[in-house]
Amino acid sequence: MPERLMFVQLKSGYDTDQGPAWIGKVKFSKSWQTAYFHGLTLRREQRVRGNFTDVDTGDEWWLSGPKRDRTDARYSNQQPVVEEDARADYEAFLVGERLPGREQG
């Protein structure tokens, strides 16, 4: 199962880009249509690229690759929690390394 370092934010129940957010490792199905994070199963929404829905609760989530300039939340200054198992990869990315699993692009 492919795994990527991602910016993950809960959208449901919060104003635009105000929900809790993380930089963490997300596993994806072979088709990349399902993501697994924090024990949640998130399915990709077809209507908007990058949006996922929790299959159990219907909550909406935003998943995207992290940005070096740390402007991951599109419309706020909120900074994500960096998970410990992702910290070394994220810090290396911030200083110019490629993300693990994306060495070719």
NUFI-600733 format. One record per residue: residue number from 1; chain; x, y, z of N, C-alpha, C, CB in turn. Coordinates in steps of 0.05 Angstrom, whole numbers, plus 5000, padded with zeros to 4 digits. Each point is the difference from the previous one (the first is absolute). Glycine has a CB too. Layout:
% residues N
(pt NUM, "A", (X, Y, Z), (X, Y, Z), (X, Y, Z), (X, Y, Z))
...
% end
This chain:
% residues 105
(pt 1, "A", (5017, 4976, 5000), (4983, 5024, 5000), (5018, 5025, 5000), (4963, 4975, 5025))
(pt 2, "A", (5034, 5042, 4955), (5017, 5025, 4999), (4995, 5017, 5025), (4999, 4998, 4950))
(pt 3, "A", (5022, 5015, 5059), (4998, 5018, 5022), (5013, 5027, 4993), (5001, 4961, 5033))
(pt 4, "A", (4986, 5061, 4974), (5010, 5026, 4993), (4999, 5019, 5024), (4986, 4993, 4953))
(pt 5, "A", (5033, 5025, 5048), (4999, 5021, 5020), (4980, 5021, 4990), (5048, 4992, 5016))
(pt 6, "A", (4932, 5015, 4999), (4978, 5017, 4991), (4993, 5021, 5021), (4983, 4963, 4971))
(pt 7, "A", (5005, 5059, 5019), (4986, 5019, 5017), (4971, 4990, 5000), (5031, 5040, 4988))
(pt 8, "A", (4958, 4957, 5036), (4973, 4989, 5004), (4984, 5019, 5018), (5016, 4952, 4994))
(pt 9, "A", (4960, 5056, 4997), (4984, 5019, 5016), (4971, 4992, 4999), (5033, 5037, 4990))
(pt 10, "A", (4955, 4963, 5034), (4971, 4996, 5003), (4986, 5025, 4992), (5007, 4966, 5037))
(pt 11, "A", (4974, 5032, 4943), (4985, 5023, 4991), (4973, 5002, 5013), (5024, 4996, 4957))
(pt 12, "A", (4963, 4981, 5048), (4972, 5000, 5010), (4999, 5013, 5028), (4990, 4959, 4974))
(pt 13, "A", (4991, 5058, 5030), (4995, 5012, 5026), (5017, 5025, 5006), (4988, 4955, 5015))
(pt 14, "A", (5028, 5054, 4966), (5017, 5023, 5005), (4998, 5020, 4977), (5032, 4970, 5025))
(pt 15, "A", (4974, 5055, 4981), (5001, 5020, 4979), (5023, 4993, 4981), (4981, 5036, 5031))
(pt 16, "A", (5021, 4976, 4947), (5020, 4994, 4979), (5028, 4999, 5012), (4971, 5022, 4966))
(pt 17, "A", (5042, 4955, 5031), (5027, 4995, 5009), (5005, 5005, 5030), (5014, 5012, 4954))
(pt 18, "A", (4966, 4985, 5062), (5004, 5003, 5029), (4999, 4974, 5016), (4979, 5044, 4995))
(pt 19, "A", (5016, 4934, 4991), (4999, 4974, 5013), (5028, 4990, 5008), (4959, 4989, 4974))
(pt 20, "A", (5042, 4991, 5044), (5026, 4990, 5008), (5015, 4988, 4976), (4982, 4990, 5046))
(pt 21, "A", (5045, 5012, 4955), (5016, 4992, 4977), (5025, 4986, 5009), (4982, 5037, 4973))
(pt 22, "A", (5028, 4945, 5011), (5024, 4984, 5006), (5018, 4998, 4975), (4974, 4974, 5035))
(pt 23, "A", (5052, 5023, 4970), (5018, 4990, 4980), (5006, 4971, 5010), (5021, 5047, 4987))
(pt 24, "A", (4972, 4934, 4996), (5003, 4972, 5009), (5001, 4981, 4977), (4976, 5011, 5041))
(pt 25, "A", (5029, 4964, 4965), (5002, 4979, 4979), (4972, 4989, 4995), (5047, 4989, 5014))
(pt 26, "A", (4945, 5011, 4961), (4974, 4990, 4991), (5005, 4977, 4982), (4978, 5046, 5004))
(pt 27, "A", (5007, 4932, 5000), (5002, 4977, 4982), (4977, 5002, 4980), (5021, 4971, 5036))
(pt 28, "A", (4985, 5020, 4940), (4980, 5002, 4978), (4995, 4972, 4988), (5014, 5047, 4990))
(pt 29, "A", (4962, 4949, 5001), (4994, 4975, 4985), (5016, 5001, 4974), (4954, 4996, 5021))
(pt 30, "A", (5047, 4981, 4966), (5014, 4997, 4974), (4989, 5020, 4979), (5009, 4952, 5011))
(pt 31, "A", (4965, 5053, 4990), (4987, 5018, 4981), (5002, 5029, 5008), (4969, 4963, 4989))
(pt 32, "A", (5042, 5043, 5035), (5002, 5027, 5011), (4973, 5013, 5005), (5043, 5005, 4976))
(pt 33, "A", (4935, 4979, 5024), (4974, 5011, 5005), (4992, 4999, 5030), (4987, 4985, 4954))
(pt 34, "A", (5028, 5000, 5062), (4995, 4997, 5028), (5025, 5006, 5016), (4964, 4966, 4991))
(pt 35, "A", (5033, 5051, 5030), (5023, 5007, 5017), (4994, 4990, 5028), (5011, 5041, 4972))
(pt 36, "A", (5010, 4952, 5043), (4997, 4990, 5027), (5018, 5017, 5018), (4990, 4953, 4984))
(pt 37, "A", (4997, 5060, 5036), (5014, 5019, 5018), (4987, 4999, 5027), (5013, 5030, 4961))
(pt 38, "A", (5003, 4966, 5060), (4989, 5000, 5028), (4977, 4980, 5003), (5014, 5048, 5005))
(pt 39, "A", (4987, 4930, 4982), (4979, 4980, 5002), (4975, 5006, 4984), (5018, 4991, 5044))
(pt 40, "A", (4983, 5031, 4941), (4977, 5007, 4983), (5003, 4989, 4972), (4994, 5042, 5027))
(pt 41, "A", (4984, 4953, 4960), (5000, 4993, 4972), (4987, 5023, 4985), (4998, 4950, 5009))
(pt 42, "A", (5018, 5062, 4973), (4991, 5024, 4986), (4999, 4994, 4970), (5020, 5030, 5035))
(pt 43, "A", (4957, 4976, 4953), (4997, 4995, 4971), (5001, 5026, 4985), (4972, 4960, 5009))
(pt 44, "A", (5042, 5039, 4968), (5003, 5024, 4984), (4973, 5009, 4988), (5047, 4986, 4989))
(pt 45, "A", (4948, 5039, 5013), (4976, 5012, 4987), (5006, 5006, 4971), (4984, 5020, 5044))
(pt 46, "A", (4998, 4973, 4939), (5005, 5005, 4971), (4995, 5029, 4992), (4987, 4952, 4992))
(pt 47, "A", (4997, 5062, 5023), (4992, 5027, 4991), (5022, 5021, 5004), (4953, 4987, 5010))
(pt 48, "A", (5064, 5009, 5010), (5021, 5020, 5005), (5026, 4985, 5006), (4966, 5034, 5018))
(pt 49, "A", (5055, 4971, 4967), (5025, 4986, 5004), (5012, 5007, 5027), (5008, 5001, 4950))
(pt 50, "A", (5001, 4979, 5064), (5013, 5004, 5026), (4982, 4997, 5024), (5030, 5030, 4977))
(pt 51, "A", (4944, 4968, 5018), (4981, 4997, 5022), (4994, 4971, 5004), (4981, 5045, 4991))
(pt 52, "A", (5017, 4947, 5035), (4993, 4973, 5007), (4977, 5000, 5020), (5048, 4985, 4992))
(pt 53, "A", (4937, 4993, 5010), (4978, 4998, 5018), (5004, 4975, 5017), (4969, 5024, 4969))
(pt 54, "A", (5027, 4979, 5058), (5002, 4977, 5018), (4977, 4981, 4994), (5023, 5028, 5036))
(pt 55, "A", (4983, 4947, 4958), (4978, 4982, 4992), (4981, 4994, 5024), (5032, 4979, 4966))
(pt 56, "A", (4977, 5024, 5058), (4983, 4994, 5023), (4983, 5024, 5010), (5034, 4966, 5013))
(pt 57, "A", (4978, 5058, 4986), (4986, 5023, 5011), (4990, 5020, 4979), (5028, 4994, 5040))
(pt 58, "A", (4983, 5005, 4936), (4994, 5020, 4979), (5015, 5026, 5003), (4955, 4979, 4998))
(pt 59, "A", (5062, 5023, 5022), (5016, 5024, 5004), (5018, 5004, 4975), (5000, 4995, 5050))
(pt 60, "A", (5004, 5031, 4944), (5017, 5007, 4977), (5028, 5006, 5010), (4960, 5017, 4974))
(pt 61, "A", (5060, 4974, 5010), (5028, 5004, 5007), (5014, 5011, 4975), (4999, 4963, 5034))
(pt 62, "A", (5022, 5053, 4971), (5017, 5010, 4978), (5027, 4986, 5003), (4976, 5045, 4998))
(pt 63, "A", (5034, 4943, 4981), (5026, 4987, 5000), (5016, 5012, 4977), (4982, 4957, 5020))
(pt 64, "A", (5043, 5051, 4985), (5017, 5010, 4979), (5029, 4996, 5008), (4965, 5034, 4985))
(pt 65, "A", (5053, 4968, 4996), (5028, 4999, 5007), (5008, 5025, 5016), (5009, 4973, 4958))
(pt 66, "A", (5010, 5024, 5060), (5008, 5024, 5016), (5015, 5020, 4982), (5003, 4971, 5042))
(pt 67, "A", (4997, 5054, 4967), (5014, 5021, 4985), (5024, 5009, 5016), (4957, 5015, 4979))
(pt 68, "A", (5065, 4990, 5007), (5024, 5009, 5013), (4997, 5027, 5015), (5026, 4975, 4966))
(pt 69, "A", (4957, 5042, 5023), (4997, 5026, 5013), (4980, 4999, 5023), (5011, 5022, 4956))
(pt 70, "A", (4979, 4954, 5051), (4982, 4995, 5022), (4973, 5014, 4998), (5040, 4995, 5028))
(pt 71, "A", (4951, 5011, 4947), (4974, 5012, 4996), (4980, 4978, 4992), (5021, 5044, 4985))
(pt 72, "A", (4979, 4934, 5030), (4983, 4977, 4993), (4971, 5006, 5001), (5036, 4971, 5018))
(pt 73, "A", (4955, 5044, 5002), (4972, 5008, 5002), (4996, 5023, 4980), (4995, 4986, 5049))
(pt 74, "A", (4986, 5011, 4933), (4998, 5019, 4978), (4992, 5028, 5009), (4988, 4961, 4971))
(pt 75, "A", (4994, 5040, 5049), (4989, 5026, 5007), (5004, 5008, 5029), (4967, 4993, 4965))
(pt 76, "A", (5053, 4995, 5048), (5006, 5008, 5028), (5030, 4996, 5006), (4953, 4987, 5014))
(pt 77, "A", (5056, 5024, 5008), (5027, 4997, 5009), (5004, 4976, 5018), (5006, 5050, 4995))
(pt 78, "A", (4973, 4935, 5010), (5002, 4977, 5018), (5022, 4981, 4992), (4951, 5005, 5009))
(pt 79, "A", (5065, 4987, 5011), (5021, 4981, 4995), (4992, 4972, 5010), (5034, 5037, 5005))
(pt 80, "A", (4972, 4943, 4979), (4992, 4973, 5007), (5018, 4988, 5022), (4984, 4994, 4953))
(pt 81, "A", (5006, 4986, 5061), (5015, 4984, 5018), (5017, 4981, 4984), (4965, 5004, 5037))
(pt 82, "A", (5061, 4996, 4967), (5018, 4981, 4986), (5002, 4975, 5017), (5026, 5038, 4977))
(pt 83, "A", (4965, 4940, 5012), (5001, 4975, 5015), (5029, 4990, 5003), (4954, 4988, 4983))
(pt 84, "A", (5052, 5000, 5039), (5028, 4992, 5006), (5011, 4981, 4979), (4990, 5005, 5048))
(pt 85, "A", (4994, 4976, 4942), (5011, 4981, 4980), (5004, 5013, 4973), (4977, 4963, 5024))
(pt 86, "A", (5014, 5062, 4973), (5004, 5014, 4974), (5020, 5023, 5003), (4953, 4988, 4988))
(pt 87, "A", (5055, 5018, 5036), (5016, 5025, 5005), (5026, 5000, 4984), (4981, 5002, 5046))
(pt 88, "A", (5035, 4977, 4954), (5026, 5000, 4987), (4997, 5004, 4970), (5018, 4970, 5035))
(pt 89, "A", (4962, 5016, 4952), (4995, 5003, 4972), (4991, 5028, 4993), (4989, 4951, 4997))
(pt 90, "A", (4993, 5060, 5020), (4990, 5027, 4995), (5021, 5021, 5003), (4956, 4984, 5017))
(pt 91, "A", (5061, 5014, 5004), (5021, 5019, 5003), (5020, 4999, 4977), (4995, 4997, 5050))
(pt 92, "A", (5011, 4979, 4940), (5018, 4997, 4977), (4987, 5013, 4975), (5019, 4957, 5020))
(pt 93, "A", (4955, 5039, 4977), (4986, 5012, 4977), (5001, 5031, 5002), (4970, 4960, 4998))
(pt 94, "A", (5027, 5051, 5026), (5000, 5029, 5003), (5027, 5013, 4992), (4967, 4994, 5037))
(pt 95, "A", (5055, 4991, 4965), (5026, 5011, 4992), (5008, 4991, 4972), (5013, 5000, 5048))
(pt 96, "A", (4969, 4988, 4937), (5006, 4995, 4972), (5000, 4971, 4990), (5025, 5040, 5004))
(pt 97, "A", (4973, 4941, 5014), (4999, 4972, 4991), (4973, 4994, 4987), (5032, 4987, 5037))
(pt 98, "A", (4967, 4992, 4947), (4975, 4991, 4988), (4985, 4984, 5020), (5020, 4999, 4954))
(pt 99, "A", (4954, 5001, 5044), (4983, 4984, 5018), (5005, 4970, 4995), (4966, 5037, 5001))
(pt 100, "A", (5034, 4946, 5020), (5003, 4971, 4996), (4978, 4990, 4981), (5022, 4996, 5046))
(pt 101, "A", (4986, 4987, 4936), (4980, 4989, 4981), (4997, 5018, 4975), (4977, 4978, 5038))
(pt 102, "A", (5035, 5045, 4963), (4997, 5019, 4977), (5027, 5008, 4990), (4957, 5017, 5019))
(pt 103, "A", (5063, 4966, 4984), (5027, 5006, 4991), (5002, 5006, 4971), (5016, 4971, 5036))
(pt 104, "A", (4966, 5018, 4948), (5000, 5005, 4971), (4983, 5023, 4991), (5009, 4952, 4995))
(pt 105, "A", (4979, 5062, 5024), (4983, 5023, 4993), (4978, 5004, 5019), (5011, 4992, 4954))
% end
